[in-house]
Amino acid sequence: MKPLKPIGSKAGIALGVAFFLLFFLVWSVVTLGGFVSKTFLADPFTMLESGWRLLTVHGFHKDIGITVWRVVGGFVIAAALGVPLGIAMGAYKPIEAFFEPFVSFARYLPASAFIPLLILWAGIGEMQKLMVIFIGSFFQIVLMVAVTVGATRRDLVEAAYTLGAGNSGVVRRVLLPSSAPDIAETLRLVLGWAWTYVIVAELIGASSGIGHMITDSQALLDTGQIIFGIVVIGVIGLVSDYVFKLWNRRLFPWRLA
Amino acid sequence: MSKLAIEAVSRTFAGVHGGPPTRALEPTSLAVEDNDFICILGPSGCGKSTLLRIVAGLDEPTSGRVLLDGAPVGGPGPDRGMVFQSYTLFPWLTVRQNICFGLRERGVPQAEQDRVAAHFVARVGLGGFEGHYPKMLSGGMQQRTALARALANDPKILLLDEPFGALDNQTRALMQELLLGIWEADRKTVLFVTHDIDEAIFMANRVAVMSARPGRIKSDVRIDLPHPRHYTVKTTPEFSAYKARLTEEIRAESIKAATMSL
């Protein structure tokens, strides 16, 4: 194979699908062939059957709905506060000097370790779930946006000044538009992480949601349901990622031109 | 009174990691008259870009000052249009929007912006590319847009920092003719930094030769070639005489610069 040589879109899709098929094939062989005990790993067909039962009998779609709501809710709050702060930090160095050390520190605080504390503070209601996601996303967003804005090409800023732009003009008309695609990319990435936090939050102290279903299934030794839950998260992640990418491409055509 | 007066401007950069400070520019003076086309010619690293950046207000002199129409220059402003060596078009704006950047910043009405943009698009020969993003343009087209963007602000003086340095020879020659044509027609005042001797002689009415670092203006040569200049002027004996003289002056400095960096 020639390095870095692009392949056609049809071939690309075929190869991508091929690995999924291979994955299912290996999984089927391992489970149906009796190499792994059913107690530990359900086969793909049992998994699908469990999933069907979850959706039709146990109202699993409500759990999916509530989990999506939590992720989106916590993420939107984190983005609404984190993006402006990140922009301010990237643009103005005194603001960055004020917040950056703390945010860098807070970024390493594991959101999941806050769960016991948050349960004390906010109970096991929705507020607690949103706070877990907020803590997990907010500091990451702030730092990554600040770095993006701070890395704006200096020659573009200088060009704007020689064209008569003032300080606020440079922020509005150079720093923001030049960082916008990377900010959107940051949000896409962090949304993916928010998905891990929500499940962790739901594993402990929740009465609904995908994570709650997974813990329940563990007690019932129903690996089919657990795997179905995980697959659902994967599919939702894949779809939201794709939508985000499509949206970014629409919004920033100048990047691709 | 000169249009632009550079008065004993020097620049020293602080040392890196506690090292000794670097003297980039010795106290330098230069008077630019209205409608002058001055090329600052010097070997690389001689501080010619530093000098231009100080005039633009993007860098501050360690000593001395710059006066534009008698008023001291504080920071960058639209009265000194600048074209950079690197491609500095705003990638998220189309050619037309790039050209209108300064006008929009000043709050010029849209109709007027469109009129000015159309004029300068035609002036630099970019008709049909108004809606293109910079990424879709060649290097030469990008620099033509950058030139139009600077001119659209109607600056008192146009500053160019090796704007054609990254272009291939043929494109560079065309760009030189384009800029010279604009200067001949609109009688702008131009300060142009280059290390290319032919470029300097072809366009300038004065060439200021800079010495190797720390830079200073070593000689100021008037170029008395008739206008309008056609590219064929490059093959005349007069042109060759200027070239021989400037080559000699630059060569000594280049050797100095090369041995210093060893």
Interface residues (C-beta under 8 A of the other chain):
Chain A: R153 D155 L156 E158 A159 A160 Y161 T162 L163 G164 A165 G166 G169 R173 V174 P177 S178 A180 F252 P253 W254 R255 A257
Chain B: A56 G57 L58 G75 P76 G77 P78 R80 G81 M82 F84 S86 T88 F90 P91 W92 L93 F101 G102 E105 R106 H132 Y133 P134 K135 M136 A146 R149 A150 N153 L159
